[in-house]
Amino acid sequence: MKDDFIFAIFIGWLILVIFWFSTLMFIYIRKPPQSKLTKNFIIYSAIAFFIIFLFIWIIWVSDSFLR
């Protein structure tokens, strides 16, 4: 049951990352005049998502070895 929950969080986060970065890229390509989207924001966003994604992956992998 716990493995299913961690797997669901992992897949949900992966889907969220895909949609988040597709939205950021769409806004970055369009370059609206009032946009506050900068390269730094994209980099910080990628780092934050990667850190959380890595944390979820570590929990998932380390928990699987305990069985």
Secondary structure, DSSP 4 states (H G I P E B T S, - for coil): -HHHHHHHHHHHHHHHHHHHHHHHHHHHHH--TT----HHHHHHHHHHHHHHHHHHHHHHHHHHTT-
